[in-house]
Amino acid sequence: MSAGSQEEAPGGGPTVLRILLGSQLRKLREARGITREAAGYEIRASGSKISRMELGRVSFKERDVADLLTMYGVNDSAERDALIGLARQANNPGWWQHFGDVLPNWFQAYLGLEAAASLIRTYEIQFVPGLLQTPDYARAVIMLGHAGASAEEINRRVDLRLQRQQILTRSGGPQLWAVIDEAVLRRPIGGIDVMRAQIEALIEASKLPGVRLQIIPFLAGGHAAAGGPFAIPRFPEPELPDVVYVEQLTSAIYLDKREDVDHYAMAMERVCIDAEPPNHTPEILGKLLNEVGRPV
């Protein structure tokens, strides 16, 4: 999954289900000493198609899964039914498919990971994290990147962002650990009133049991993650690695190689140390609330 992923469903969601199924198929193939090219030939495809399947980047045809299971020597009917059923579940569309007209494919992948995560760690240097944005702040941010979009499209994008936020209050939803640079809170996106309302919303969010919010003050100077924002979803399934998500202007990078994830995890730990403790956050935000719009 080192450069992409996919979707969501009950419990784990299509993204995670595809990764789980792909991981199982890879283990079965490797246990039999079968190459990707030979497996691809078996299902009338290429070795690269097998690679994408095993990484969870593409949907699964039930016939292909059945043929691969036969090739890999899986003859137990219960095991076959379970894996083929997993393929069926993994092909169910995520809720965000209804927003396909305003949703790029590269971001659909992240929504699937976000919805399936048990913990999301994120670091932001320019905007309030999307999961914590108010409608007016979200609208202002979206208009910065889509200045020529119609009012209807902007509304759709705002609605999408607000639906994402429901994972924070749903039963069994992920924990959110967000570290925000003070510059984010000094930048009056949407104007002073919008920013004040956003800071007030962050004060309330910081009180939620599933949200840990930290601020890195200007006085902290430079820090380990100064290169840019990123997020690290973690999943409840022990066989799934953490994933690093780095968003760019027109695409995103997904990293799950151990060395890459470790590098970002260390940077995240460093900024958590550099930031003020979570219990200081309401006080810091309260002070900032009175200073919004003033020169720094």
C-alpha positions in Angstrom: 0.0 0.0 0.0 3.0 2.3 -0.3 1.3 4.7 -2.7 -2.4 4.2 -2.4 -5.5 2.6 -0.9 -9.3 2.5 -1.2 -12.7 2.5 0.9 -15.1 1.8 3.9 -17.8 -0.6 5.3 -19.2 -1.8 8.6 -16.5 -2.2 11.2 -13.3 -2.0 9.3 -14.5 -0.9 5.9 -13.5 -1.8 2.3 -10.1 -0.2 2.6 -9.1 -2.4 5.5 -11.0 -5.4 4.2 -9.1 -5.2 0.9 -5.8 -4.9 2.7 -6.7 -7.8 5.0 -7.7 -10.0 2.1 -4.7 -9.0 0.0 -2.4 -9.8 2.9 -4.0 -13.3 3.3 -3.7 -14.0 -0.4 0.0 -12.9 -0.4 0.8 -15.2 2.6 -1.0 -18.1 0.8 0.9 -17.4 -2.4 4.3 -17.1 -0.7 3.7 -20.3 1.4 3.3 -22.2 -1.9 6.4 -20.5 -3.5 4.3 -19.1 -6.4 5.4 -16.0 -8.1 3.2 -13.0 -8.8 3.6 -13.6 -12.5 2.4 -17.2 -12.2 -0.6 -16.1 -10.1 -1.5 -13.4 -12.5 -1.4 -15.8 -15.4 -3.9 -18.0 -13.5 -6.5 -15.2 -13.4 -5.7 -13.9 -16.9 -3.9 -10.9 -15.5 -0.3 -9.6 -14.8 2.0 -9.9 -11.9 1.5 -6.2 -11.2 -2.2 -6.8 -10.9 -1.5 -9.4 -8.2 0.7 -6.9 -6.5 -2.1 -4.3 -6.5 -4.5 -6.9 -5.2 -2.2 -8.0 -2.4 -1.7 -4.3 -1.4 -5.4 -3.7 -1.3 -5.4 -1.1 -4.0 -8.0 -2.6 -6.3 -11.3 -4.3 -5.9 -11.5 -8.1 -6.0 -13.5 -10.3 -8.4 -14.9 -13.2 -6.5 -14.0 -15.5 -9.4 -10.4 -14.4 -9.3 -10.2 -15.0 -5.6 -11.7 -18.5 -6.0 -9.2 -19.3 -8.7 -6.3 -18.1 -6.7 -7.4 -20.0 -3.6 -7.6 -23.2 -5.8 -4.1 -22.5 -7.1 -2.8 -21.9 -3.5 -4.2 -25.2 -2.4 -7.0 -23.8 -0.2 -9.6 -26.6 -0.4 -11.3 -26.3 2.9 -14.8 -25.0 2.1 -15.1 -22.9 5.3 -11.8 -21.1 4.7 -12.7 -20.5 1.0 -16.2 -19.2 1.9 -14.7 -16.8 4.5 -12.2 -15.4 2.1 -14.6 -15.1 -0.8 -17.1 -13.5 1.5 -14.4 -11.0 2.5 -13.9 -10.1 -1.1 -17.7 -9.5 -1.5 -17.7 -7.2 1.6 -14.6 -5.4 0.4 -16.4 -4.3 -2.8 -19.2 -2.5 -1.0 -19.0 1.2 -1.6 -18.1 3.7 1.2 -20.5 6.4 2.2 -18.4 9.0 0.4 -19.2 7.5 -3.0 -22.2 9.8 -3.0 -19.7 12.7 -3.2 -17.8 11.2 -6.1 -18.5 14.4 -8.2 -16.3 16.5 -5.8 -14.0 13.9 -4.4 -10.7 13.0 -6.0 -9.7 9.3 -6.1 -6.5 9.9 -4.1 -8.6 11.4 -1.2 -11.1 8.5 -1.2 -8.3 6.3 -0.2 -7.7 8.4 2.9 -11.3 8.5 3.9 -11.3 4.7 4.0 -8.3 4.6 6.2 -9.7 7.4 8.4 -13.0 5.6 8.9 -11.3 2.3 9.7 -8.7 3.7 12.1 -8.6 3.2 15.9 -6.3 6.2 16.3 -5.5 9.1 14.1 -2.4 11.2 14.9 -2.1 14.4 12.9 0.1 17.4 12.7 -1.0 20.7 11.1 0.9 23.9 10.3 -1.6 25.9 8.1 -5.2 24.8 8.8 -7.2 23.4 11.6 -7.5 19.6 11.0 -10.5 18.8 8.8 -12.1 16.7 11.5 -12.3 19.7 13.8 -13.3 22.4 11.4 -16.5 24.4 11.8 -18.8 24.7 8.8 -17.8 28.4 8.2 -14.1 27.7 8.6 -14.3 24.7 6.3 -16.1 26.8 3.7 -13.4 29.4 3.9 -10.6 26.8 3.5 -12.4 25.1 0.6 -12.9 28.4 -1.2 -9.2 29.0 -1.0 -8.5 25.9 -3.1 -11.6 26.1 -5.3 -12.0 29.8 -5.9 -13.8 29.2 -9.3 -16.2 26.6 -8.0 -20.0 27.1 -7.9 -21.9 27.7 -4.7 -23.4 24.2 -5.1 -20.0 22.6 -5.4 -18.7 24.4 -2.3 -21.7 23.3 -0.3 -21.1 19.7 -1.4 -17.5 19.9 -0.3 -18.5 21.4 3.1 -21.1 18.7 3.6 -18.5 16.0 2.8 -16.2 17.5 5.5 -18.9 17.6 8.1 -19.9 14.0 7.4 -16.3 13.0 7.9 -16.5 14.5 11.4 -19.2 12.1 12.5 -16.5 9.4 13.1 -15.4 11.3 16.2 -18.7 10.8 18.0 -19.8 7.4 16.7 -19.6 4.4 18.9 -16.2 2.7 18.4 -14.9 5.6 16.3 -11.2 6.5 16.3 -9.3 8.5 18.9 -7.9 11.8 17.4 -4.6 13.1 18.6 -3.9 16.4 16.9 -1.0 18.8 17.2 -1.5 22.2 15.8 1.1 24.9 15.2 0.2 28.3 16.8 0.4 29.9 13.4 -2.8 28.0 12.4 -4.7 29.8 15.2 -3.2 33.2 14.4 -4.3 33.0 10.7 -7.8 34.4 10.5 -9.1 32.1 7.8 -12.6 33.4 6.8 -12.2 36.5 8.9 -12.1 37.4 12.6 -15.6 36.2 13.4 -15.1 32.8 11.7 -11.8 32.3 13.4 -13.1 33.2 16.8 -16.0 30.6 16.4 -13.4 28.0 15.2 -11.3 28.5 18.3 -14.4 28.3 20.5 -15.2 25.0 18.8 -11.6 23.7 19.4 -12.0 24.5 23.1 -15.1 22.3 23.2 -13.5 19.6 21.1 -10.5 19.5 23.4 -13.0 18.4 26.2 -14.2 15.3 24.2 -12.9 12.0 25.6 -11.8 10.8 22.2 -9.8 14.0 21.3 -6.3 15.0 22.5 -5.4 18.4 21.2 -2.0 20.1 21.6 -0.6 23.5 20.5 3.0 24.2 19.6 3.7 27.8 20.6 5.9 30.1 18.6 8.3 30.1 21.6 9.1 26.4 20.8 11.1 27.6 17.8 11.9 25.0 15.1 10.7 21.4 15.6 11.1 17.9 14.1 8.0 18.0 11.8 8.6 21.5 10.3 8.6 20.1 6.8 4.8 19.9 6.5 1.5 18.4 7.8 0.8 14.7 7.9 -1.5 12.2 9.5 -0.8 8.6 10.8 -3.9 6.4 11.0 -3.5 3.3 13.2 -5.8 0.3 12.9 -7.3 -2.2 15.4 -6.2 -5.2 13.3 -2.7 -6.1 14.5 -1.7 -7.4 11.1 -2.2 -3.9 9.5 0.7 -1.5 9.7 0.3 2.2 10.5 0.1 4.4 7.4 1.5 7.9 6.8 -0.7 10.2 4.8 1.0 13.3 3.2 -1.4 15.5 1.2 -0.2 17.6 -1.7 -1.9 20.1 -3.9 -3.2 17.7 -6.5 -2.4 14.3 -5.0 -1.3 12.5 -1.8 1.4 10.1 -0.7 0.6 7.0 1.3 3.6 5.4 3.1 3.6 2.1 5.0 7.2 1.0 4.7 8.5 0.4 8.2 11.4 2.9 7.9 9.1 5.6 6.6 6.5 5.1 9.2 9.1 5.0 12.0 10.6 8.3 10.7 7.2 10.1 10.8 6.2 8.5 14.1 9.4 9.8 15.7 8.7 13.3 14.3 5.2 13.0 15.7 6.5 12.0 19.1 8.9 14.9 19.0 6.2 17.5 18.2 4.1 16.1 21.0 7.0 16.8 23.4 7.6 20.2 22.0 3.9 21.1 22.2 2.2 22.3 25.4 0.5 19.4 27.3 -3.1 18.7 26.4 -4.4 19.9 29.7 -3.0 23.4 28.9 -4.9 23.5 25.6 -8.2 25.1 26.8 -6.3 27.9 28.5 -4.1 28.5 25.5 -7.1 28.7 23.2 -8.9 31.0 25.6 -6.0 33.5 25.4 -5.8 33.2 21.7 -9.5 33.8 21.4 -8.9 37.3 22.9 -6.0 38.0 20.6 -7.4 36.9 17.2 -6.8 39.7 14.7 -4.1 41.4 16.6 -0.5 41.6 15.2 1.8 38.9 16.6 
